Amino acid sequence: SYVEEYFLSLEENNNIKEQINTLIQKVEKTDNEADLINILNQCKELTLNIKYVNNSETNQLRQRLINFGVKESDFKKAFKAIKSVWASKFNERAYIATSKVGITLNDIRMAVLCQKIIPAEYAFVIHTKNPSTNNPNEIFAEICVGMGEALVGAYEGQSLSFSYNKNNKSYDIKTFPNKSIALKNSGFIFRSD
């Protein structure tokens, strides 16, 4: 059973499930972009209002998160983060991308990846084939201070980046670092998988 769908199948969330299904039927019939965005936002809000119902099935989720390291006192925050991932299927961009390939909102099942944050001093991405030149003999790398989110997220500035030629063992610095932010944290990240 899928976790989101299980929570929606519970009596306490039945009204939310019915409202989402009604809105999904509307979204598939609309051609108006403003209406589409409004309907998707309503679906997001409803998803964020899914109630945690305490039973033997849902306690498995709770216990697994606690065993993983989520504090009992932080479980409500963790469940809210999980619902945010479920709600992300109602983003306009996700809807357009999936509808282009013939996937409806009712076909989407959201898996939630829970990761412990590693308090990194530096983060990097290394491409064994330079993505800019498609040269398989050239490595391209980017490095930043702190967690990798500063590197892959939409944060201002540039990382230290360079290419390295595997054949002649030479390197070329492409950009010097000038990011004004270094992310350092601990805890957990919940995101779609």
N, C-alpha and C positions, 0 to 999 in steps of 0.2 A: 504494500500500500504506500502511496505517496503521502508525505507528511502534511503538506498544505491541504491536499484533498481530504485527508483524514480529519483535520481540524474543521474543515468546512462541512463535513458530513455529520458532525456532532449537533445535537439538537440546539445547543446554545448558540451555534453559528449558522443555523439553517436560514434565518432571515437574510444574513449577509450573503450567503451562497445564492439565494434566489435573486437578490438585487443585482449581484455581479452577473449572473446568467442573463437576466433581462437586459442589462447594459451591453453585454457582449453581442446579443442579438441586434441591438441598435447600432453598435459600432460597425458591424458587418454590412449594414444597409446604408450608411451615410457616405456621402461624397463631399460633404462640407468639412473643411479642415478645422474650423473653429469648433464645430460640433464634435468632431473626432477627438480633439484635444480635451474638451470638456468631459466627454464620456470616459476617456482613459483616466483622467484625473479623479473622477468619481470612483472608478474601479480601484485605483491606488488607495484612496482614502478608506474605502470599505475593507480592503485587504489589511490595512494597518489597524483596523478595528476588530480583527479576528480575536476572539477571547481564548485565553489559555484555560482549558478545562482539565481539572485534575482527575485523572483516572489511571488505571494500570498501564495503558498504552502510552499516554503522554508522559507519565513518570519515567518511562524509558528514555525519552528525549532529555528530560531534565537530568536524570542520573548520568547519562553519557556526557553531557556538557560539564557537569560537576566533576566527574571522574577525569575529564580532559583538563580541568583546571579552572573552569569558570566558578567563581565564588557563589555560594548559595544566595548571598545578598545581591549579587549582580544578575541573577537569572532573569528578572523582569527586563533588564536592559538587553540581555542576550536575545530573549524572545522578540523584543521589539526590533532588534537588528535583523533577525531571521525574517520577520514579517516585511521589513523593508526590502529584502532581497526578493521575496515572493511578489511584492508590489512592483518591482522593477520590470516585470514582463509587460506592464501597462505603460511603459515609456513610449512616446511617439516613434522614436527611432527604432526601437525593438519591434513595434507593431508593423511599421513599414517594411523593415527587413524581412520579417517572417512572412508577411502577406505576399511579398514578391515571389517567394518560393512555395506558396500554396499552403502555408501552415496557419491555422486559425488559433485564436487565443485559447480555445478549449483544448487544443492539441499540446499546448506548452505545459511542461512540468518543470518546476524550478527546484534544482538541487542546491543546497546551501553548503558552501565550503567554509569550515571554521578553522582558522589558522592562528597559532600563537605568534605574536609579534616578537621578532628577534631584535633586541636593541642594538642595531648595527652601528659601527663607527663609520663604515663606508659601504656603499652599494654599487654594483656594477652590472652591466649587460655586455656580453661579448658575443659577437656574431662571427662564426667561423668562415662565413662567406660574406664579404662586404655587401650590405643591402643597397648601398648607393650606386655601386659600380657593377654589381653582380659578378665581381671577380672572385673566383673560388680560391685563389692564391693569396688573398688579402683578408686579414682579420680586421674587424672594426669594433672598437670598444668605447663605452661611456662609463664614467665614474663620477659619483657625487658623495658628499659628506652625509652621513645619516642613513635613514631608511630609503629603500628603492622607490617609494611612492613619490619622493621629490624628483626622482629621475624620470619615471614613466608617467607621472601625473602632469597636469597642465600648470605647473609652477613656473613663474617667470625666471628667466636667466638660462644659462647653458651649463652643461656639465663639462668636465674635462673629457675630450674625445680625441681619439687617435686611430690611425690605421697602421697595420703592421704587415709588411710583405713577407710571406713565408719563404719565398725563394731567395731573395737577397738579404733577408734579415734586417731590413731597414724600417724605420717608423716615421710617421708624419703626424705631428700634432695638428688636429683640425680646429679645436676650440679650447680656450682656457676657461676654467670654471669662473662663473660670476653669479651663481644662484644666491639669492639673498636669504634663503631659508634652508635649514638642515633639520629634517624631521627625526626626532628621537622619541621613542615611546615604548610602552610595554602593554600587555593585554592581549586582545584578540581582534581579529578581522573576520567579518562575515561577508561573504560575497558569492555571487552565482558561480556555479561550476558546470 
